[in-house]
């Protein structure tokens, strides 16, 4: 199981590296172009590319962060085993649900 988690975290890190770079480039473009929040929302509303990109971003975060947090908690405390694994899964599901809710709110705005 440790090998699978290791690979999942590294793969999600690779996706996040690309996604963060693209996201930051988009922010710089929008700010440099003087776009308002309303103009940005108008461009993202109904844009399937936006939806897919940020949904992948959310999935990568929901995989990456809980694995890392689980490892930190395991190393710094005595907490381990099935309860820690369960807490990490709950955290992953919360990140996924909240992130996807935000993406859908902007897509449907």
Phi and psi in radians as a Rosetta constraint file:
Dihedral C 1 N 2 CA 2 C 2 CIRCULARHARMONIC -1.065 0.35
Dihedral N 2 CA 2 C 2 N 3 CIRCULARHARMONIC -0.662 0.35
Dihedral C 2 N 3 CA 3 C 3 CIRCULARHARMONIC -1.150 0.35
Dihedral N 3 CA 3 C 3 N 4 CIRCULARHARMONIC -0.686 0.35
Dihedral C 3 N 4 CA 4 C 4 CIRCULARHARMONIC -1.143 0.35
Dihedral N 4 CA 4 C 4 N 5 CIRCULARHARMONIC -0.784 0.35
Dihedral C 4 N 5 CA 5 C 5 CIRCULARHARMONIC -1.103 0.35
Dihedral N 5 CA 5 C 5 N 6 CIRCULARHARMONIC -0.697 0.35
Dihedral C 5 N 6 CA 6 C 6 CIRCULARHARMONIC -1.037 0.35
Dihedral N 6 CA 6 C 6 N 7 CIRCULARHARMONIC -0.849 0.35
Dihedral C 6 N 7 CA 7 C 7 CIRCULARHARMONIC -1.147 0.35
Dihedral N 7 CA 7 C 7 N 8 CIRCULARHARMONIC -0.689 0.35
Dihedral C 7 N 8 CA 8 C 8 CIRCULARHARMONIC -1.110 0.35
Dihedral N 8 CA 8 C 8 N 9 CIRCULARHARMONIC -0.707 0.35
Dihedral C 8 N 9 CA 9 C 9 CIRCULARHARMONIC -1.217 0.35
Dihedral N 9 CA 9 C 9 N 10 CIRCULARHARMONIC -0.697 0.35
Dihedral C 9 N 10 CA 10 C 10 CIRCULARHARMONIC -1.186 0.35
Dihedral N 10 CA 10 C 10 N 11 CIRCULARHARMONIC -0.713 0.35
Dihedral C 10 N 11 CA 11 C 11 CIRCULARHARMONIC -1.142 0.35
Dihedral N 11 CA 11 C 11 N 12 CIRCULARHARMONIC -0.750 0.35
Dihedral C 11 N 12 CA 12 C 12 CIRCULARHARMONIC -1.166 0.35
Dihedral N 12 CA 12 C 12 N 13 CIRCULARHARMONIC -0.553 0.35
Dihedral C 12 N 13 CA 13 C 13 CIRCULARHARMONIC -1.124 0.35
Dihedral N 13 CA 13 C 13 N 14 CIRCULARHARMONIC -0.684 0.35
Dihedral C 13 N 14 CA 14 C 14 CIRCULARHARMONIC -1.126 0.35
Dihedral N 14 CA 14 C 14 N 15 CIRCULARHARMONIC -0.763 0.35
Dihedral C 14 N 15 CA 15 C 15 CIRCULARHARMONIC -1.106 0.35
Dihedral N 15 CA 15 C 15 N 16 CIRCULARHARMONIC -0.761 0.35
Dihedral C 15 N 16 CA 16 C 16 CIRCULARHARMONIC -1.109 0.35
Dihedral N 16 CA 16 C 16 N 17 CIRCULARHARMONIC -0.673 0.35
Dihedral C 16 N 17 CA 17 C 17 CIRCULARHARMONIC -1.034 0.35
Dihedral N 17 CA 17 C 17 N 18 CIRCULARHARMONIC -0.803 0.35
Dihedral C 17 N 18 CA 18 C 18 CIRCULARHARMONIC -1.193 0.35
Dihedral N 18 CA 18 C 18 N 19 CIRCULARHARMONIC -0.740 0.35
Dihedral C 18 N 19 CA 19 C 19 CIRCULARHARMONIC -1.142 0.35
Dihedral N 19 CA 19 C 19 N 20 CIRCULARHARMONIC -0.732 0.35
Dihedral C 19 N 20 CA 20 C 20 CIRCULARHARMONIC -1.128 0.35
Dihedral N 20 CA 20 C 20 N 21 CIRCULARHARMONIC -0.741 0.35
Dihedral C 20 N 21 CA 21 C 21 CIRCULARHARMONIC -1.059 0.35
Dihedral N 21 CA 21 C 21 N 22 CIRCULARHARMONIC -0.813 0.35
Dihedral C 21 N 22 CA 22 C 22 CIRCULARHARMONIC -1.123 0.35
Dihedral N 22 CA 22 C 22 N 23 CIRCULARHARMONIC -0.739 0.35
Dihedral C 22 N 23 CA 23 C 23 CIRCULARHARMONIC -1.071 0.35
Dihedral N 23 CA 23 C 23 N 24 CIRCULARHARMONIC -0.814 0.35
Dihedral C 23 N 24 CA 24 C 24 CIRCULARHARMONIC -1.129 0.35
Dihedral N 24 CA 24 C 24 N 25 CIRCULARHARMONIC -0.691 0.35
Dihedral C 24 N 25 CA 25 C 25 CIRCULARHARMONIC -1.090 0.35
Dihedral N 25 CA 25 C 25 N 26 CIRCULARHARMONIC -0.680 0.35
Dihedral C 25 N 26 CA 26 C 26 CIRCULARHARMONIC -1.136 0.35
Dihedral N 26 CA 26 C 26 N 27 CIRCULARHARMONIC -0.717 0.35
Dihedral C 26 N 27 CA 27 C 27 CIRCULARHARMONIC -1.095 0.35
Dihedral N 27 CA 27 C 27 N 28 CIRCULARHARMONIC -0.807 0.35
Dihedral C 27 N 28 CA 28 C 28 CIRCULARHARMONIC -1.059 0.35
Dihedral N 28 CA 28 C 28 N 29 CIRCULARHARMONIC -0.755 0.35
Dihedral C 28 N 29 CA 29 C 29 CIRCULARHARMONIC -1.058 0.35
Dihedral N 29 CA 29 C 29 N 30 CIRCULARHARMONIC -0.801 0.35
Dihedral C 29 N 30 CA 30 C 30 CIRCULARHARMONIC -1.150 0.35
Dihedral N 30 CA 30 C 30 N 31 CIRCULARHARMONIC -0.757 0.35
Dihedral C 30 N 31 CA 31 C 31 CIRCULARHARMONIC -1.199 0.35
Dihedral N 31 CA 31 C 31 N 32 CIRCULARHARMONIC -0.767 0.35
Dihedral C 31 N 32 CA 32 C 32 CIRCULARHARMONIC -1.122 0.35
Dihedral N 32 CA 32 C 32 N 33 CIRCULARHARMONIC -0.614 0.35
Dihedral C 32 N 33 CA 33 C 33 CIRCULARHARMONIC -1.385 0.35
Dihedral N 33 CA 33 C 33 N 34 CIRCULARHARMONIC -0.107 0.35
Dihedral C 33 N 34 CA 34 C 34 CIRCULARHARMONIC 1.287 0.35
Dihedral N 34 CA 34 C 34 N 35 CIRCULARHARMONIC 0.440 0.35
Dihedral C 34 N 35 CA 35 C 35 CIRCULARHARMONIC -1.211 0.35
Dihedral N 35 CA 35 C 35 N 36 CIRCULARHARMONIC 2.465 0.35
Dihedral C 35 N 36 CA 36 C 36 CIRCULARHARMONIC -1.549 0.35
Dihedral N 36 CA 36 C 36 N 37 CIRCULARHARMONIC 2.935 0.35
Dihedral C 36 N 37 CA 37 C 37 CIRCULARHARMONIC -1.042 0.35
Dihedral N 37 CA 37 C 37 N 38 CIRCULARHARMONIC -0.695 0.35
Dihedral C 37 N 38 CA 38 C 38 CIRCULARHARMONIC -1.101 0.35
Dihedral N 38 CA 38 C 38 N 39 CIRCULARHARMONIC -0.695 0.35
Dihedral C 38 N 39 CA 39 C 39 CIRCULARHARMONIC -1.191 0.35
Dihedral N 39 CA 39 C 39 N 40 CIRCULARHARMONIC -0.657 0.35
Dihedral C 39 N 40 CA 40 C 40 CIRCULARHARMONIC -1.138 0.35
Dihedral N 40 CA 40 C 40 N 41 CIRCULARHARMONIC -0.793 0.35
Dihedral C 40 N 41 CA 41 C 41 CIRCULARHARMONIC -1.101 0.35
Dihedral N 41 CA 41 C 41 N 42 CIRCULARHARMONIC -0.633 0.35
Dihedral C 41 N 42 CA 42 C 42 CIRCULARHARMONIC -1.103 0.35
Dihedral N 42 CA 42 C 42 N 43 CIRCULARHARMONIC -0.612 0.35
Dihedral C 42 N 43 CA 43 C 43 CIRCULARHARMONIC -1.346 0.35
Dihedral N 43 CA 43 C 43 N 44 CIRCULARHARMONIC -0.489 0.35
Dihedral C 43 N 44 CA 44 C 44 CIRCULARHARMONIC -1.558 0.35
Dihedral N 44 CA 44 C 44 N 45 CIRCULARHARMONIC -0.404 0.35
Dihedral C 44 N 45 CA 45 C 45 CIRCULARHARMONIC -1.074 0.35
Dihedral N 45 CA 45 C 45 N 46 CIRCULARHARMONIC 2.102 0.35
Dihedral C 45 N 46 CA 46 C 46 CIRCULARHARMONIC 1.304 0.35
Dihedral N 46 CA 46 C 46 N 47 CIRCULARHARMONIC 0.112 0.35
Dihedral C 46 N 47 CA 47 C 47 CIRCULARHARMONIC -1.485 0.35
Dihedral N 47 CA 47 C 47 N 48 CIRCULARHARMONIC 1.906 0.35
Dihedral C 47 N 48 CA 48 C 48 CIRCULARHARMONIC -1.159 0.35
Dihedral N 48 CA 48 C 48 N 49 CIRCULARHARMONIC -0.607 0.35
Dihedral C 48 N 49 CA 49 C 49 CIRCULARHARMONIC -1.065 0.35
Dihedral N 49 CA 49 C 49 N 50 CIRCULARHARMONIC -0.786 0.35
Dihedral C 49 N 50 CA 50 C 50 CIRCULARHARMONIC -1.011 0.35
Dihedral N 50 CA 50 C 50 N 51 CIRCULARHARMONIC -0.831 0.35
Dihedral C 50 N 51 CA 51 C 51 CIRCULARHARMONIC -1.032 0.35
Dihedral N 51 CA 51 C 51 N 52 CIRCULARHARMONIC -0.854 0.35
Dihedral C 51 N 52 CA 52 C 52 CIRCULARHARMONIC -1.153 0.35
Dihedral N 52 CA 52 C 52 N 53 CIRCULARHARMONIC -0.796 0.35
Dihedral C 52 N 53 CA 53 C 53 CIRCULARHARMONIC -1.038 0.35
Dihedral N 53 CA 53 C 53 N 54 CIRCULARHARMONIC -0.894 0.35
Dihedral C 53 N 54 CA 54 C 54 CIRCULARHARMONIC -1.296 0.35
Dihedral N 54 CA 54 C 54 N 55 CIRCULARHARMONIC -0.450 0.35
Dihedral C 54 N 55 CA 55 C 55 CIRCULARHARMONIC -1.154 0.35
Dihedral N 55 CA 55 C 55 N 56 CIRCULARHARMONIC -0.726 0.35
Dihedral C 55 N 56 CA 56 C 56 CIRCULARHARMONIC -1.120 0.35
Dihedral N 56 CA 56 C 56 N 57 CIRCULARHARMONIC -0.663 0.35
Dihedral C 56 N 57 CA 57 C 57 CIRCULARHARMONIC -1.038 0.35
Dihedral N 57 CA 57 C 57 N 58 CIRCULARHARMONIC -0.835 0.35
Dihedral C 57 N 58 CA 58 C 58 CIRCULARHARMONIC -1.096 0.35
Dihedral N 58 CA 58 C 58 N 59 CIRCULARHARMONIC -0.758 0.35
Dihedral C 58 N 59 CA 59 C 59 CIRCULARHARMONIC -1.064 0.35
Dihedral N 59 CA 59 C 59 N 60 CIRCULARHARMONIC -0.767 0.35
Dihedral C 59 N 60 CA 60 C 60 CIRCULARHARMONIC -1.085 0.35
Dihedral N 60 CA 60 C 60 N 61 CIRCULARHARMONIC -0.719 0.35
Dihedral C 60 N 61 CA 61 C 61 CIRCULARHARMONIC -1.141 0.35
Dihedral N 61 CA 61 C 61 N 62 CIRCULARHARMONIC -0.751 0.35
Dihedral C 61 N 62 CA 62 C 62 CIRCULARHARMONIC -1.173 0.35
Dihedral N 62 CA 62 C 62 N 63 CIRCULARHARMONIC -0.383 0.35
Dihedral C 62 N 63 CA 63 C 63 CIRCULARHARMONIC -1.531 0.35
Dihedral N 63 CA 63 C 63 N 64 CIRCULARHARMONIC -0.820 0.35
Dihedral C 63 N 64 CA 64 C 64 CIRCULARHARMONIC -1.216 0.35
Dihedral N 64 CA 64 C 64 N 65 CIRCULARHARMONIC -0.926 0.35
Dihedral C 64 N 65 CA 65 C 65 CIRCULARHARMONIC -1.098 0.35
Dihedral N 65 CA 65 C 65 N 66 CIRCULARHARMONIC -0.809 0.35
Dihedral C 65 N 66 CA 66 C 66 CIRCULARHARMONIC -1.112 0.35
Dihedral N 66 CA 66 C 66 N 67 CIRCULARHARMONIC -0.604 0.35
Dihedral C 66 N 67 CA 67 C 67 CIRCULARHARMONIC -1.143 0.35
Dihedral N 67 CA 67 C 67 N 68 CIRCULARHARMONIC -0.792 0.35
Dihedral C 67 N 68 CA 68 C 68 CIRCULARHARMONIC -1.123 0.35
Dihedral N 68 CA 68 C 68 N 69 CIRCULARHARMONIC -0.762 0.35
Dihedral C 68 N 69 CA 69 C 69 CIRCULARHARMONIC -1.110 0.35
Dihedral N 69 CA 69 C 69 N 70 CIRCULARHARMONIC -0.694 0.35
Dihedral C 69 N 70 CA 70 C 70 CIRCULARHARMONIC -1.048 0.35
Dihedral N 70 CA 70 C 70 N 71 CIRCULARHARMONIC -0.763 0.35
Dihedral C 70 N 71 CA 71 C 71 CIRCULARHARMONIC -1.141 0.35
Dihedral N 71 CA 71 C 71 N 72 CIRCULARHARMONIC -0.719 0.35
Dihedral C 71 N 72 CA 72 C 72 CIRCULARHARMONIC -1.112 0.35
Dihedral N 72 CA 72 C 72 N 73 CIRCULARHARMONIC -0.826 0.35
Dihedral C 72 N 73 CA 73 C 73 CIRCULARHARMONIC -1.065 0.35
Dihedral N 73 CA 73 C 73 N 74 CIRCULARHARMONIC -0.738 0.35
Dihedral C 73 N 74 CA 74 C 74 CIRCULARHARMONIC -1.099 0.35
Dihedral N 74 CA 74 C 74 N 75 CIRCULARHARMONIC -0.668 0.35
Dihedral C 74 N 75 CA 75 C 75 CIRCULARHARMONIC -1.348 0.35
Dihedral N 75 CA 75 C 75 N 76 CIRCULARHARMONIC -0.599 0.35
Dihedral C 75 N 76 CA 76 C 76 CIRCULARHARMONIC -1.643 0.35
Dihedral N 76 CA 76 C 76 N 77 CIRCULARHARMONIC -0.280 0.35
Dihedral C 76 N 77 CA 77 C 77 CIRCULARHARMONIC -2.280 0.35
Dihedral N 77 CA 77 C 77 N 78 CIRCULARHARMONIC 3.135 0.35
Dihedral C 77 N 78 CA 78 C 78 CIRCULARHARMONIC -1.594 0.35
Dihedral N 78 CA 78 C 78 N 79 CIRCULARHARMONIC -0.001 0.35
Dihedral C 78 N 79 CA 79 C 79 CIRCULARHARMONIC -1.272 0.35
Dihedral N 79 CA 79 C 79 N 80 CIRCULARHARMONIC 2.314 0.35
Dihedral C 79 N 80 CA 80 C 80 CIRCULARHARMONIC -2.872 0.35
Dihedral N 80 CA 80 C 80 N 81 CIRCULARHARMONIC -3.014 0.35
Dihedral C 80 N 81 CA 81 C 81 CIRCULARHARMONIC 1.383 0.35
Dihedral N 81 CA 81 C 81 N 82 CIRCULARHARMONIC -2.747 0.35
Dihedral C 81 N 82 CA 82 C 82 CIRCULARHARMONIC -1.156 0.35
Dihedral N 82 CA 82 C 82 N 83 CIRCULARHARMONIC -0.581 0.35
Dihedral C 82 N 83 CA 83 C 83 CIRCULARHARMONIC -1.206 0.35
Dihedral N 83 CA 83 C 83 N 84 CIRCULARHARMONIC -0.656 0.35
Dihedral C 83 N 84 CA 84 C 84 CIRCULARHARMONIC -1.174 0.35
Dihedral N 84 CA 84 C 84 N 85 CIRCULARHARMONIC -0.727 0.35
Dihedral C 84 N 85 CA 85 C 85 CIRCULARHARMONIC -1.068 0.35
Dihedral N 85 CA 85 C 85 N 86 CIRCULARHARMONIC -0.738 0.35
Dihedral C 85 N 86 CA 86 C 86 CIRCULARHARMONIC -1.103 0.35
Dihedral N 86 CA 86 C 86 N 87 CIRCULARHARMONIC -0.754 0.35
Dihedral C 86 N 87 CA 87 C 87 CIRCULARHARMONIC -1.080 0.35
Dihedral N 87 CA 87 C 87 N 88 CIRCULARHARMONIC -0.688 0.35
Dihedral C 87 N 88 CA 88 C 88 CIRCULARHARMONIC -1.136 0.35
Dihedral N 88 CA 88 C 88 N 89 CIRCULARHARMONIC -0.677 0.35
Dihedral C 88 N 89 CA 89 C 89 CIRCULARHARMONIC -1.155 0.35
Dihedral N 89 CA 89 C 89 N 90 CIRCULARHARMONIC -0.743 0.35
Dihedral C 89 N 90 CA 90 C 90 CIRCULARHARMONIC -1.073 0.35
Dihedral N 90 CA 90 C 90 N 91 CIRCULARHARMONIC -0.760 0.35
Dihedral C 90 N 91 CA 91 C 91 CIRCULARHARMONIC -1.071 0.35
Dihedral N 91 CA 91 C 91 N 92 CIRCULARHARMONIC -0.750 0.35
Dihedral C 91 N 92 CA 92 C 92 CIRCULARHARMONIC -1.062 0.35
Dihedral N 92 CA 92 C 92 N 93 CIRCULARHARMONIC -0.779 0.35
Dihedral C 92 N 93 CA 93 C 93 CIRCULARHARMONIC -1.140 0.35
Dihedral N 93 CA 93 C 93 N 94 CIRCULARHARMONIC -0.656 0.35
Dihedral C 93 N 94 CA 94 C 94 CIRCULARHARMONIC -1.134 0.35
Dihedral N 94 CA 94 C 94 N 95 CIRCULARHARMONIC -0.796 0.35
Dihedral C 94 N 95 CA 95 C 95 CIRCULARHARMONIC -1.049 0.35
Dihedral N 95 CA 95 C 95 N 96 CIRCULARHARMONIC -0.763 0.35
Dihedral C 95 N 96 CA 96 C 96 CIRCULARHARMONIC -1.098 0.35
Dihedral N 96 CA 96 C 96 N 97 CIRCULARHARMONIC -0.853 0.35
Dihedral C 96 N 97 CA 97 C 97 CIRCULARHARMONIC -1.122 0.35
Dihedral N 97 CA 97 C 97 N 98 CIRCULARHARMONIC -0.815 0.35
Dihedral C 97 N 98 CA 98 C 98 CIRCULARHARMONIC -1.189 0.35
Dihedral N 98 CA 98 C 98 N 99 CIRCULARHARMONIC -0.705 0.35
Dihedral C 98 N 99 CA 99 C 99 CIRCULARHARMONIC -1.147 0.35
Dihedral N 99 CA 99 C 99 N 100 CIRCULARHARMONIC -0.780 0.35
Dihedral C 99 N 100 CA 100 C 100 CIRCULARHARMONIC -1.153 0.35
Dihedral N 100 CA 100 C 100 N 101 CIRCULARHARMONIC -0.599 0.35
Dihedral C 100 N 101 CA 101 C 101 CIRCULARHARMONIC -1.091 0.35
Dihedral N 101 CA 101 C 101 N 102 CIRCULARHARMONIC -0.740 0.35
Dihedral C 101 N 102 CA 102 C 102 CIRCULARHARMONIC -1.137 0.35
Dihedral N 102 CA 102 C 102 N 103 CIRCULARHARMONIC -0.757 0.35
Dihedral C 102 N 103 CA 103 C 103 CIRCULARHARMONIC -1.089 0.35
Dihedral N 103 CA 103 C 103 N 104 CIRCULARHARMONIC -0.786 0.35
Dihedral C 103 N 104 CA 104 C 104 CIRCULARHARMONIC -1.142 0.35
Dihedral N 104 CA 104 C 104 N 105 CIRCULARHARMONIC -0.622 0.35
Dihedral C 104 N 105 CA 105 C 105 CIRCULARHARMONIC -1.091 0.35
Dihedral N 105 CA 105 C 105 N 106 CIRCULARHARMONIC -0.714 0.35
Dihedral C 105 N 106 CA 106 C 106 CIRCULARHARMONIC -1.309 0.35
Dihedral N 106 CA 106 C 106 N 107 CIRCULARHARMONIC -0.662 0.35
Dihedral C 106 N 107 CA 107 C 107 CIRCULARHARMONIC -1.138 0.35
Dihedral N 107 CA 107 C 107 N 108 CIRCULARHARMONIC -0.675 0.35
Dihedral C 107 N 108 CA 108 C 108 CIRCULARHARMONIC -1.607 0.35
Dihedral N 108 CA 108 C 108 N 109 CIRCULARHARMONIC -0.114 0.35
